[in-house]
Amino acid sequence: GDSVTQMEGPVTLSEEAFLTINCTYTATGYPSLFWYVQYPGEGLQLLLKATKADDKGSNKGFEATYRKETTSFHLEKGSVQVSDSAVYFCALTLNTGFQKLVFGTGTRLLVSP
Amino acid sequence: NAGVTQTPKFRVLKTGQSMTLLCAQDMNHEYMYWYRQDPGMGLRLIHYSVGEGTTAKGEVPDGYNVSRLKKQNFLLGLESAAPSQTSVYFCASRQGLAGGRGYNEQFFGPGTRLTVL
């Protein structure tokens, strides 16, 4: 079945460090890929998305590129801030039917000043 | 627009008690979803609805029932709560698609933290 695997956390960084959170997927069709962010005590917010191979999603300084050949969608940011501390979820959906989101287990990011 | 709202925000139940979680959206979305979030497991789909009066099972439907009597509301019921249902519950909604293909973003509510003792 469809699945998403992302690196376990927590990831602990100092402010202004470079961030990479790895995400790989398995899907039977041609999925759309997403990164969601969950700040403490809040629901999930869509951070960025990519709907086809080689697309790059970007938002708030975060980027991820849809790599079909490696079935990956790694999240990167060049310089993290304390306010980026949150849990990040990689997810996929197939673009037909009721569009169930399949989530990874989440990666907690902790950024210290 | 309030977006997606959930009530209550927190609840503690004893084993065997029943309760209903309410999800409401004011975006006129066709699709609504209930997920549960457990440590180390991401979010898993419990039930979903593709329109008013319709519901369907997701990955982990056992022990839950749902109803969608009005387009804007999606109710999740626990008839006899069990400790295994201790979790954070999220509701989401999205617009339907013309032609049934493509993608529309799912919008999430703030969650309900449920503890079953």
Boltz contact constraints between the chains, C-beta under 6 A:
constraints:
  - contact:
      token1: [A, 32]
      token2: [B, 103]
      max_distance: 6.0
  - contact:
      token1: [A, 42]
      token2: [B, 110]
      max_distance: 6.0
  - contact:
      token1: [A, 43]
      token2: [B, 90]
      max_distance: 6.0
  - contact:
      token1: [A, 43]
      token2: [B, 108]
      max_distance: 6.0
  - contact:
      token1: [A, 43]
      token2: [B, 109]
      max_distance: 6.0
  - contact:
      token1: [A, 43]
      token2: [B, 110]
      max_distance: 6.0
  - contact:
      token1: [A, 43]
      token2: [B, 111]
      max_distance: 6.0
  - contact:
      token1: [A, 44]
      token2: [B, 108]
      max_distance: 6.0
  - contact:
      token1: [A, 46]
      token2: [B, 105]
      max_distance: 6.0
  - contact:
      token1: [A, 51]
      token2: [B, 103]
      max_distance: 6.0
  - contact:
      token1: [A, 95]
      token2: [B, 101]
      max_distance: 6.0
  - contact:
      token1: [A, 95]
      token2: [B, 102]
      max_distance: 6.0
  - contact:
      token1: [A, 95]
      token2: [B, 103]
      max_distance: 6.0
  - contact:
      token1: [A, 96]
      token2: [B, 101]
      max_distance: 6.0
  - contact:
      token1: [A, 98]
      token2: [B, 48]
      max_distance: 6.0
  - contact:
      token1: [A, 98]
      token2: [B, 50]
      max_distance: 6.0
  - contact:
      token1: [A, 100]
      token2: [B, 45]
      max_distance: 6.0
  - contact:
      token1: [A, 103]
      token2: [B, 42]
      max_distance: 6.0
  - contact:
      token1: [A, 103]
      token2: [B, 43]
      max_distance: 6.0
  - contact:
      token1: [A, 104]
      token2: [B, 42]
      max_distance: 6.0
  - contact:
      token1: [A, 105]
      token2: [B, 40]
      max_distance: 6.0
  - contact:
      token1: [A, 105]
      token2: [B, 42]
      max_distance: 6.0
  - contact:
      token1: [A, 106]
      token2: [B, 42]
      max_distance: 6.0
